[in-house]
Amino acid sequence: MNLKKVTKYIVNPKTCIIYPHFDEYGNHYSIVNETDRRLIVEMSPINIIELSLLKHASSFKGAKEGARYILGNTSMNPLMINDKLGLYAIPTMSPANIECVWFMLEQYVNRIPMGKDNLHVLFKNGFTANLNISIKRFDDKLQKAFRLKKHMDDIIKSPMEYSAENEYSIVIDPNNNGYVIRENN
């Protein structure tokens, strides 16, 4: 199968999984599976994630620190690329590892164990990816992504209150699409 080759790529709602790929010259590229096509991208998976975060007004460092703040002091956390679009990227190992594969929470459906440290991941479009990861590690990564997404969903659903020096509070008022300033007693 001939894959379309592109120089840049931004994670989008159709992105399912991003694999590392090395061409015949040793260049670190990616193979991206979307819901309806496969691409060779002349960028490494981590560079795709970094560019995607920048395009969505964030950064790798910021997304990493935010996930760590929300999930606790854990490593290899999922990264929120864009909450409104449901773009949460999950690394299968340390993002610094050139073999790291990234898959998107929104496109994930199920996983099927295929033996020790190997499983198939099923996506919404019926595509199945083979990953070299134990079921326990995969499930841990998936649960962290669901926790991050739930945290973000909860923030959107509940009103937020900010206080300055305990004199006044600014409260987001979801009923009036605005803010209310209250004097604290």
Residue frames as a rotation matrix with the C-alpha (Angstrom) as fourth column:
MET 1
0.580 0.814 0.000 0.00
0.814 -0.580 0.000 0.00
0.000 0.000 -1.000 0.00
ASN 2
-0.446 -0.679 0.583 1.42
0.653 -0.692 -0.307 3.39
0.612 0.244 0.752 -0.99
LEU 3
0.206 0.456 -0.866 1.03
0.921 -0.389 0.015 5.93
-0.331 -0.800 -0.500 1.73
LYS 4
0.683 0.046 0.729 0.66
0.365 -0.886 -0.286 9.64
0.633 0.462 -0.622 1.08
LYS 5
-0.180 -0.831 -0.526 3.73
0.978 -0.093 -0.188 11.51
0.107 -0.548 0.829 2.31
VAL 6
0.761 0.387 0.521 3.34
0.309 -0.922 0.233 14.89
0.571 -0.017 -0.821 4.02
THR 7
-0.259 -0.939 0.228 5.91
0.236 -0.290 -0.927 17.18
0.937 -0.186 0.297 5.61
LYS 8
-0.893 0.013 0.451 3.82
-0.413 -0.426 -0.805 18.37
0.181 -0.905 0.385 8.59
TYR 9
-0.282 0.827 -0.486 0.88
0.375 0.561 0.738 17.02
0.883 0.026 -0.469 10.54
ILE 10
-0.677 0.216 0.703 -1.44
-0.680 -0.549 -0.487 18.34
0.281 -0.808 0.519 13.25
VAL 11
-0.903 0.415 -0.113 -3.37
0.423 0.811 -0.403 15.93
-0.076 -0.412 -0.908 15.47
ASN 12
-0.644 0.765 -0.005 -7.09
-0.711 -0.596 0.373 16.27
0.283 0.244 0.928 14.72
PRO 13
0.017 0.736 0.677 -10.34
-0.868 0.347 -0.356 14.45
-0.497 -0.582 0.644 15.58
LYS 14
0.805 0.278 -0.523 -9.62
-0.545 0.693 -0.471 11.84
0.232 0.665 0.710 12.87
THR 15
-0.195 -0.973 -0.125 -6.21
-0.763 0.231 -0.604 10.88
0.616 -0.022 -0.787 14.31
CYS 16
0.850 0.441 -0.288 -6.16
-0.209 0.785 0.583 7.34
0.483 -0.435 0.759 15.75
ILE 17
0.766 -0.642 0.022 -2.51
0.357 0.454 0.816 6.45
-0.534 -0.617 0.577 16.32
ILE 18
0.755 -0.626 -0.195 0.98
-0.612 -0.566 -0.553 7.75
0.236 0.537 -0.810 15.55
TYR 19
0.862 -0.489 0.132 3.83
0.426 0.841 0.334 5.24
-0.275 -0.232 0.933 15.07
PRO 20
0.203 -0.869 -0.451 7.54
-0.526 -0.485 0.698 5.95
-0.826 0.096 -0.556 14.78
HIS 21
0.891 0.017 0.454 8.94
0.361 0.581 -0.730 5.10
-0.276 0.814 0.511 11.34
PHE 22
0.056 -0.926 -0.374 12.47
-0.231 -0.377 0.897 5.20
-0.971 0.036 -0.235 9.98
ASP 23
0.873 0.238 -0.426 12.99
-0.446 0.037 -0.894 5.57
-0.197 0.971 0.139 6.26
GLU 24
0.844 -0.535 0.038 15.79
0.494 0.749 -0.441 3.90
0.207 0.391 0.897 4.27
TYR 25
0.088 -0.830 0.551 18.14
0.146 -0.537 -0.831 6.76
0.985 0.153 0.074 5.23
GLY 26
-0.463 -0.245 -0.852 17.42
0.811 0.272 -0.519 6.52
0.358 -0.931 0.073 8.96
ASN 27
-0.756 0.271 0.595 15.24
-0.294 -0.954 0.061 9.63
0.584 -0.129 0.801 9.11
HIS 28
-0.851 0.465 -0.244 12.86
0.448 0.400 -0.800 9.54
-0.274 -0.790 -0.548 12.08
TYR 29
-0.729 0.684 0.037 9.39
-0.434 -0.503 0.747 9.94
0.529 0.528 0.664 10.61
SER 30
-0.612 0.620 0.490 5.90
-0.392 0.301 -0.870 8.82
-0.687 -0.725 0.059 11.60
ILE 31
-0.795 0.603 -0.066 3.11
0.236 0.406 0.883 6.73
0.559 0.686 -0.465 10.23
VAL 32
-0.786 0.608 0.115 -0.23
-0.472 -0.470 -0.746 8.25
-0.400 -0.640 0.656 11.18
ASN 33
-0.743 0.666 0.063 -3.45
0.603 0.626 0.494 6.28
0.290 0.405 -0.867 10.99
GLU 34
-0.787 0.616 0.042 -6.55
-0.602 -0.749 -0.276 8.42
-0.139 -0.243 0.960 10.73
THR 35
-0.133 0.833 0.537 -10.13
-0.310 0.479 -0.821 7.20
-0.941 -0.275 0.195 10.58
ASP 36
0.810 0.573 0.126 -10.06
-0.027 0.250 -0.968 7.15
-0.586 0.781 0.218 6.77
ARG 37
0.804 -0.585 -0.107 -6.40
-0.139 -0.010 -0.990 7.18
0.578 0.811 -0.090 5.65
ARG 38
0.651 -0.722 -0.235 -2.76
0.603 0.303 0.738 6.45
-0.462 -0.622 0.632 6.50
LEU 39
0.920 -0.360 0.153 0.08
-0.203 -0.773 -0.601 8.92
0.335 0.522 -0.784 6.06
ILE 40
0.171 -0.926 -0.336 3.84
0.976 0.207 -0.073 9.04
0.137 -0.315 0.939 6.27
VAL 41
0.979 0.150 0.140 4.78
0.119 -0.971 0.208 12.27
0.167 -0.187 -0.968 8.01
GLU 42
0.197 -0.974 0.111 8.27
0.474 -0.004 -0.880 13.71
0.858 0.226 0.461 7.79
MET 43
-0.021 -0.161 0.987 8.24
-0.795 -0.596 -0.114 14.42
0.606 -0.787 -0.115 11.53
SER 44
-0.861 -0.242 -0.447 8.87
0.082 0.802 -0.592 12.19
0.502 -0.547 -0.670 14.53
PRO 45
0.017 0.927 -0.374 5.85
0.731 0.244 0.637 11.35
0.682 -0.285 -0.673 16.72
ILE 46
-0.049 -0.066 -0.997 7.04
0.909 -0.416 -0.017 13.65
-0.413 -0.907 0.081 19.50
ASN 47
-0.934 -0.302 -0.190 7.47
0.190 -0.872 0.452 16.51
-0.303 0.386 0.872 17.00
ILE 48
-0.519 0.836 0.178 3.90
0.301 -0.017 0.954 15.94
0.800 0.548 -0.243 15.79
ILE 49
0.231 0.593 -0.771 2.62
0.938 0.073 0.338 16.11
0.257 -0.802 -0.540 19.39
GLU 50
-0.409 -0.479 -0.777 4.70
0.690 -0.719 0.080 19.25
-0.597 -0.503 0.625 20.10
LEU 51
-0.988 0.055 0.145 3.52
0.071 -0.671 0.738 21.04
0.138 0.739 0.659 16.93
SER 52
-0.235 0.968 -0.086 -0.09
0.532 0.202 0.822 20.02
0.814 0.147 -0.562 17.60
LEU 53
0.120 0.218 -0.968 0.08
0.976 -0.203 0.075 21.46
-0.180 -0.955 -0.238 21.12
LEU 54
-0.752 -0.461 -0.472 1.55
0.371 -0.887 0.275 24.72
-0.546 0.031 0.837 19.79
LYS 55
-0.846 0.471 0.250 -1.19
0.121 -0.287 0.950 24.98
0.519 0.834 0.186 17.13
HIS 56
0.202 0.935 -0.292 -3.76
0.577 0.127 0.807 24.60
0.791 -0.332 -0.514 19.93
ALA 57
0.327 -0.112 0.938 -2.12
-0.395 -0.918 0.028 27.40
0.859 -0.379 -0.344 21.99
SER 58
0.949 -0.124 0.289 -0.26
-0.228 0.360 0.905 25.13
-0.216 -0.925 0.314 24.40
SER 59
0.107 -0.947 -0.304 3.17
-0.903 0.035 -0.427 23.53
0.415 0.321 -0.851 24.66
PHE 60
0.168 -0.131 -0.977 4.61
0.080 0.990 -0.119 20.13
0.982 -0.059 0.177 25.44
LYS 61
-0.819 -0.552 -0.158 6.03
0.227 -0.059 -0.972 21.41
0.528 -0.832 0.174 28.72
GLY 62
-0.659 0.626 0.416 2.74
-0.746 -0.613 -0.259 23.08
0.093 -0.481 0.872 29.72
ALA 63
0.321 0.807 -0.496 0.59
-0.704 0.554 0.445 20.06
0.633 0.206 0.746 28.83
LYS 64
-0.092 -0.480 -0.873 3.00
0.281 0.828 -0.485 17.77
0.955 -0.290 0.059 30.67
GLU 65
-0.953 -0.285 0.099 3.04
0.013 -0.366 -0.930 19.98
0.302 -0.886 0.353 33.79
GLY 66
-0.333 0.913 0.235 -0.76
-0.918 -0.371 0.140 20.37
0.215 -0.169 0.962 33.71
ALA 67
0.381 0.447 -0.810 -1.31
-0.327 0.884 0.334 16.62
0.865 0.137 0.483 33.48
ARG 68
-0.446 -0.629 -0.637 1.15
0.424 0.478 -0.769 16.02
0.788 -0.613 0.054 36.30
TYR 69
-0.878 0.178 0.445 -0.59
-0.440 -0.669 -0.600 18.62
0.190 -0.722 0.665 38.48
ILE 70
0.052 0.998 -0.020 -4.00
-0.956 0.055 0.288 17.01
0.289 0.004 0.957 37.87
LEU 71
0.609 0.221 -0.762 -2.95
-0.254 0.964 0.076 13.34
0.751 0.147 0.643 37.98
GLY 72
0.903 -0.383 0.193 -0.28
-0.130 0.184 0.974 13.56
-0.409 -0.905 0.116 40.65
ASN 73
0.168 -0.954 -0.248 3.44
-0.885 -0.257 0.389 13.02
-0.435 0.155 -0.887 40.44
THR 74
0.473 0.022 0.881 3.34
0.225 0.963 -0.145 10.28
-0.852 0.267 0.451 37.83
SER 75
-0.515 -0.723 -0.460 5.32
-0.362 -0.303 0.882 9.85
-0.777 0.621 -0.106 34.65
MET 76
-0.991 0.033 0.129 4.37
0.132 0.385 0.914 9.25
-0.020 0.922 -0.386 31.03
ASN 77
-0.363 0.902 -0.233 1.02
0.175 -0.179 -0.968 10.98
-0.915 -0.393 -0.093 31.46
PRO 78
0.047 0.477 0.878 -1.50
0.998 0.023 -0.066 11.54
-0.051 0.879 -0.474 28.69
LEU 79
-0.852 -0.330 -0.406 -1.51
0.303 -0.944 0.132 15.02
-0.427 -0.011 0.904 27.22
MET 80
0.314 0.949 -0.032 -4.56
0.627 -0.233 -0.743 17.14
-0.712 0.214 -0.668 26.51
ILE 81
-0.714 -0.510 0.479 -4.06
0.690 -0.396 0.606 18.67
-0.120 0.763 0.635 23.08
ASN 82
-0.798 0.555 0.234 -7.53
-0.443 -0.804 0.396 20.20
0.408 0.213 0.888 22.81
ASP 83
-0.855 0.476 0.206 -10.33
0.049 0.469 -0.882 19.45
-0.516 -0.744 -0.424 25.26
LYS 84
-0.075 0.894 -0.441 -13.16
-0.650 -0.379 -0.659 20.83
-0.756 0.237 0.610 23.10
LEU 85
0.130 0.063 -0.989 -12.15
-0.938 0.331 -0.102 18.54
0.321 0.942 0.102 20.24
GLY 86
0.892 0.224 0.392 -11.57
-0.386 0.828 0.407 15.58
-0.234 -0.515 0.825 22.59
LEU 87
0.587 -0.744 -0.320 -7.89
-0.151 0.288 -0.946 15.37
0.796 0.603 0.057 21.67
TYR 88
0.624 -0.430 0.652 -6.05
-0.688 0.092 0.720 13.46
-0.370 -0.898 -0.238 24.39
ALA 89
0.408 -0.595 -0.692 -2.78
-0.538 0.456 -0.709 11.81
0.738 0.662 -0.134 23.32
ILE 90
0.836 -0.071 0.544 -1.56
-0.437 0.514 0.738 8.77
-0.332 -0.855 0.399 25.26
PRO 91
0.047 -0.889 -0.455 2.09
-0.935 0.122 -0.333 7.66
0.352 0.441 -0.826 25.03
THR 92
0.816 0.236 -0.528 2.86
-0.135 0.966 0.222 3.94
0.563 -0.110 0.819 25.23
MET 93
0.317 -0.779 -0.540 6.25
0.944 0.317 0.097 4.65
0.095 -0.541 0.836 26.84
SER 94
0.018 -0.371 -0.928 8.42
0.462 -0.820 0.337 7.62
-0.887 -0.435 0.157 27.68
PRO 95
0.931 0.363 -0.033 7.95
0.159 -0.484 -0.860 10.28
-0.328 0.796 -0.508 24.98
ALA 96
0.341 -0.892 -0.298 11.75
-0.798 -0.442 0.410 10.63
-0.497 0.098 -0.862 24.96
ASN 97
-0.280 -0.386 0.879 12.00
0.052 0.908 0.416 7.04
-0.959 0.162 -0.234 23.66
ILE 98
-0.660 -0.046 -0.750 12.18
-0.683 -0.379 0.625 7.00
-0.313 0.924 0.219 19.85
GLU 99
-0.913 0.342 -0.224 9.93
0.192 0.842 0.504 3.91
0.361 0.417 -0.834 19.82
CYS 100
-0.711 0.671 -0.213 7.07
0.085 -0.218 -0.972 5.69
-0.698 -0.709 0.098 21.63
VAL 101
-0.667 0.655 0.355 3.68
0.547 0.106 0.830 5.25
0.506 0.748 -0.429 19.98
TRP 102
-0.886 0.453 -0.102 0.89
-0.273 -0.685 -0.675 7.75
-0.376 -0.570 0.730 20.67
PHE 103
-0.637 0.755 0.154 -2.79
0.645 0.413 0.643 6.85
0.422 0.509 -0.750 20.46
MET 104
-0.779 0.401 0.482 -5.83
-0.410 -0.907 0.092 9.09
0.475 -0.126 0.871 20.84
LEU 105
-0.881 0.437 0.182 -8.39
0.000 0.384 -0.923 8.51
-0.473 -0.814 -0.338 23.56
GLU 106
-0.183 0.895 -0.406 -11.35
-0.713 -0.406 -0.572 9.71
-0.677 0.185 0.712 21.49
GLN 107
0.054 0.169 -0.984 -10.80
-0.934 0.357 0.010 7.08
0.353 0.919 0.177 18.77
TYR 108
-0.885 -0.465 0.020 -10.10
-0.429 0.798 -0.423 4.17
0.180 -0.383 -0.906 21.19
VAL 109
0.187 0.959 -0.214 -12.72
-0.725 0.281 0.629 1.40
0.663 0.037 0.747 21.53
ASN 110
0.937 0.153 0.314 -11.15
-0.322 0.730 0.604 -1.68
-0.137 -0.667 0.733 23.14
ARG 111
-0.115 -0.979 -0.170 -8.00
-0.984 0.135 -0.113 -3.72
0.133 0.155 -0.979 23.67
ILE 112
0.915 0.345 -0.207 -7.42
-0.344 0.938 0.041 -7.43
0.208 0.034 0.977 23.19
PRO 113
0.263 -0.858 0.441 -4.54
-0.696 0.148 0.703 -9.18
-0.668 -0.492 -0.558 25.00
MET 114
0.782 -0.063 -0.620 -2.37
-0.506 0.516 -0.692 -11.18
0.363 0.854 0.371 22.59
GLY 115
0.466 -0.670 -0.578 0.15
0.658 0.699 -0.281 -12.58
0.592 -0.249 0.766 25.05
LYS 116
0.383 -0.396 -0.834 2.67
0.775 -0.354 0.524 -11.17
-0.503 -0.847 0.171 27.47
ASP 117
-0.262 -0.510 -0.819 3.55
0.148 -0.860 0.489 -7.56
-0.954 0.007 0.301 26.65
ASN 118
-1.000 0.004 0.029 1.47
0.028 -0.141 0.990 -7.56
0.009 0.990 0.141 23.47
LEU 119
-0.263 0.965 -0.008 -2.06
0.468 0.121 -0.876 -6.47
-0.844 -0.234 -0.483 22.66
HIS 120
-0.600 0.233 0.765 -4.30
0.712 -0.280 0.644 -5.28
0.365 0.931 0.002 19.87
VAL 121
-0.635 0.427 -0.644 -6.00
0.148 -0.751 -0.644 -1.91
-0.758 -0.504 0.413 20.19
LEU 122
-0.313 0.650 0.693 -9.29
0.949 0.190 0.251 -1.48
0.032 0.736 -0.676 18.35
PHE 123
-0.919 -0.011 -0.395 -10.35
0.038 -0.998 -0.060 1.95
-0.393 -0.070 0.917 17.11
LYS 124
-0.149 0.969 -0.198 -13.79
-0.237 -0.229 -0.944 3.32
-0.960 -0.094 0.264 16.17
ASN 125
0.159 0.187 -0.969 -13.18
-0.963 -0.187 -0.194 2.88
-0.218 0.964 0.151 12.44
GLY 126
0.968 0.239 0.073 -12.44
-0.228 0.964 -0.139 -0.84
-0.104 0.118 0.988 12.91
PHE 127
0.342 -0.923 -0.176 -8.67
-0.401 0.026 -0.916 -0.43
0.850 0.384 -0.361 12.55
THR 128
0.986 -0.122 -0.117 -6.60
0.163 0.513 0.843 -2.63
-0.042 -0.850 0.526 14.87
ALA 129
0.405 -0.901 0.156 -3.11
-0.649 -0.403 -0.646 -1.69
0.644 0.161 -0.748 16.02
ASN 130
0.654 -0.314 -0.688 -0.60
0.546 0.826 0.142 -4.11
0.524 -0.468 0.712 17.53
LEU 131
0.505 -0.481 0.716 1.26
-0.623 -0.778 -0.083 -2.64
0.597 -0.404 -0.693 20.52
ASN 132
-0.011 -0.619 -0.785 4.15
0.422 0.709 -0.565 -4.09
0.907 -0.337 0.253 22.49
ILE 133
-0.564 -0.038 0.825 2.91
-0.651 -0.594 -0.472 -3.21
0.508 -0.804 0.310 25.97
SER 134
-0.917 0.248 -0.312 1.50
0.374 0.805 -0.461 -5.25
0.137 -0.539 -0.831 28.84
ILE 135
-0.063 0.986 0.153 -2.21
0.600 -0.085 0.796 -5.12
0.798 0.142 -0.586 29.51
LYS 136
0.332 0.146 -0.932 -1.56
0.924 -0.248 0.290 -3.68
-0.188 -0.958 -0.217 33.00
ARG 137
-0.622 -0.633 -0.461 0.62
0.506 -0.774 0.381 -0.83
-0.598 0.004 0.802 31.70
PHE 138
-0.794 0.395 0.462 -1.85
0.336 -0.348 0.875 -0.11
0.507 0.850 0.144 28.90
ASP 139
0.204 0.946 -0.251 -4.80
0.759 0.008 0.651 -0.05
0.618 -0.323 -0.717 31.30
ASP 140
0.020 -0.287 -0.958 -2.90
0.851 -0.497 0.167 2.23
-0.524 -0.819 0.235 33.69
LYS 141
-0.913 -0.404 -0.055 -2.23
0.299 -0.754 0.584 4.68
-0.277 0.517 0.810 30.84
LEU 142
-0.508 0.810 0.294 -5.82
0.416 -0.068 0.907 4.51
0.754 0.583 -0.302 29.67
GLN 143
0.298 0.629 -0.718 -7.16
0.934 -0.037 0.355 5.14
0.197 -0.776 -0.599 33.20
LYS 144
-0.415 -0.509 -0.754 -4.92
0.624 -0.762 0.171 8.20
-0.662 -0.399 0.634 33.57
ALA 145
-0.963 0.084 0.258 -6.32
0.169 -0.555 0.815 9.55
0.212 0.828 0.520 30.30
PHE 146
-0.075 0.995 -0.064 -9.90
0.611 0.096 0.786 8.97
0.788 0.020 -0.615 31.45
ARG 147
0.166 0.065 -0.984 -9.10
0.947 -0.290 0.140 10.71
-0.277 -0.955 -0.109 34.77
LEU 148
-0.796 -0.509 -0.329 -7.59
0.378 -0.841 0.388 13.71
-0.474 0.185 0.861 32.95
LYS 149
-0.755 0.576 0.313 -10.61
0.199 -0.253 0.947 13.94
0.625 0.777 0.077 30.63
LYS 150
0.160 0.843 -0.514 -13.05
0.843 0.154 0.515 13.61
0.513 -0.515 -0.686 33.55
HIS 151
-0.239 -0.327 -0.914 -11.24
0.795 -0.606 0.009 16.36
-0.557 -0.725 0.405 35.43
MET 152
-0.985 -0.160 -0.059 -11.53
0.093 -0.790 0.606 18.68
-0.143 0.591 0.794 32.44
ASP 153
-0.427 0.902 0.065 -15.21
0.389 0.118 0.914 17.74
0.816 0.415 -0.401 31.91
ASP 154
0.133 0.462 -0.877 -15.93
0.987 0.014 0.157 18.47
0.085 -0.887 -0.454 35.60
ILE 155
-0.668 -0.431 -0.607 -14.33
0.492 -0.867 0.074 21.93
-0.559 -0.249 0.791 35.33
ILE 156
-0.926 0.333 0.176 -16.58
-0.009 -0.487 0.874 22.82
0.377 0.808 0.454 32.41
LYS 157
-0.177 0.937 -0.300 -19.72
0.528 0.347 0.775 21.57
0.830 -0.021 -0.557 34.18
SER 158
0.311 0.298 -0.902 -19.24
0.950 -0.126 0.286 23.32
-0.028 -0.946 -0.322 37.53
PRO 159
0.869 0.002 0.495 -19.05
0.075 -0.989 -0.127 27.03
0.490 0.147 -0.859 38.22
MET 160
-0.013 -0.946 -0.322 -15.62
0.867 0.150 -0.476 28.28
0.499 -0.286 0.818 39.17
GLU 161
0.958 0.286 0.010 -14.87
0.232 -0.797 0.558 30.85
0.168 -0.532 -0.830 41.84
TYR 162
-0.055 -0.991 0.123 -11.75
0.721 -0.125 -0.682 32.97
0.691 0.051 0.721 42.15
SER 163
0.887 0.305 -0.348 -10.94
0.463 -0.572 0.678 35.05
0.008 -0.762 -0.648 45.23
ALA 164
0.012 -0.877 0.480 -8.42
0.419 -0.431 -0.799 37.84
0.908 0.211 0.363 45.65
GLU 165
-0.827 -0.468 0.311 -7.26
-0.069 -0.465 -0.883 38.71
0.558 -0.751 0.352 49.17
ASN 166
-0.599 0.646 -0.474 -10.61
0.796 0.543 -0.267 37.42
0.085 -0.537 -0.839 50.49
GLU 167
-0.759 0.358 -0.543 -12.27
-0.106 -0.892 -0.440 40.80
-0.642 -0.276 0.715 49.81
TYR 168
0.140 0.789 -0.598 -14.11
-0.885 -0.172 -0.433 39.99
-0.445 0.590 0.674 46.59
SER 169
-0.393 -0.182 0.901 -14.90
0.172 0.948 0.267 36.86
-0.903 0.259 -0.341 44.62
ILE 170
-0.322 0.297 -0.899 -15.41
-0.927 -0.293 0.235 36.59
-0.194 0.909 0.369 40.91
VAL 171
-0.328 0.333 0.884 -17.80
-0.058 0.927 -0.371 33.76
-0.943 -0.173 -0.285 40.15
ILE 172
-0.955 0.084 -0.285 -18.48
-0.278 0.087 0.957 32.36
0.105 0.993 -0.059 36.70
ASP 173
-0.306 0.934 0.186 -22.23
-0.434 0.038 -0.900 32.37
-0.848 -0.356 0.393 36.27
PRO 174
-0.931 -0.136 0.339 -23.16
0.195 0.600 0.776 29.68
-0.309 0.788 -0.532 33.73
ASN 175
-0.077 0.989 0.125 -26.83
0.840 0.132 -0.526 30.70
-0.537 0.065 -0.841 33.78
ASN 176
0.763 0.378 -0.524 -26.12
0.144 -0.890 -0.433 34.22
-0.630 0.255 -0.733 32.50
ASN 177
0.586 -0.620 0.521 -23.01
0.775 0.242 -0.584 33.50
0.237 0.746 0.623 30.42
GLY 178
0.394 -0.462 0.794 -21.03
-0.161 -0.886 -0.435 35.97
0.905 0.043 -0.424 32.47
TYR 179
-0.525 -0.661 -0.535 -19.45
0.537 0.230 -0.811 36.75
0.660 -0.714 0.235 35.81
VAL 180
0.735 0.654 0.178 -20.74
0.203 -0.463 0.863 37.91
0.647 -0.598 -0.473 39.17
ILE 181
-0.477 -0.857 0.194 -18.59
0.064 -0.254 -0.965 39.86
0.876 -0.448 0.176 41.63
ARG 182
0.652 0.680 -0.335 -19.41
0.344 0.128 0.930 39.21
0.675 -0.722 -0.150 45.28
GLU 183
0.004 -0.608 0.794 -18.08
-0.720 -0.553 -0.419 40.95
0.694 -0.570 -0.440 48.35
ASN 184
-0.135 -0.137 -0.981 -16.75
0.410 0.894 -0.181 38.43
0.902 -0.427 -0.065 50.86
ASN 185
0.750 0.455 0.480 -17.81
-0.263 -0.460 0.848 38.83
0.607 -0.762 -0.225 54.49
